[in-house]
């Protein structure tokens, strides 16, 4: 039987109610990883090259603080531009985030995350429509600015999801995949399709969070298969050599799919 592909560019954008459900599930999944961290884990390197495990967790706590308190977010934004003029605005902001928690011990950060994440998710959901229409830097060179609403409803959940994978890989924990993971993958595939300017391909992602999507418009000129989590890591810039399988079509489709990047 021929594979049926869902046109990824036509997938619906996640709304604030759906985002809240995903946030609750992803927060629980992340906390499950965090609560398993031991004393030997905090200084382990992660796929975020400037961050060890403790620093990455401090970023997660600071993201929660930013979500809850607009003055805190604004202070860090201004401080990032002032202290780190050579960095982009997003990278400068994150540098201030981790500096704010540079003295915190790992277990204390886990306790803070457990306390703050539900409030952070609720605060994002409450942001009014006018504020949500404001445009913000995507943090990825060459990518267009995004609406604050998209950052609140999609990117923050995606960011935590990818960092959960970072932490699991850094500490040898299994990457648990639940019902909400497929929605996060679908959102990422939608972004890939909306930015796609090459010949259309069929993208088959395997594993519990996978599916089959048409990337681009028209009949696919090639079909590419990959593990869903592995390909998300590639789209996030964490694996330039991700294993891809060409099921049919022209060889250049592999390079195009491997080089694609989206905002995480």
Secondary structure, DSSP 4 states (H G I P E B T S, - for coil): -PPP-EEGGGSPPP-HHHHHHHHHHHHHHHHHHHTT--TTTTT-B-SSTT-BHHHHHHHHHHHHHHHH-HHHHHHHHHHHHHH-TTS-HHHHHHHHHHHHTTT--HHHHHHHHHHHHHHHHHHHHH--HHHHTSEE--SSTTPPPEEHHHIIIIIHHHHHHHHHHHHHHHHT------TTHHHHHHHHHHHHHHH--SS-EEEEEESTT-EEEEESSSS-SEEEEEEHHHHHHHHTTS-TT---EEEEE-THHHHHHHH-----
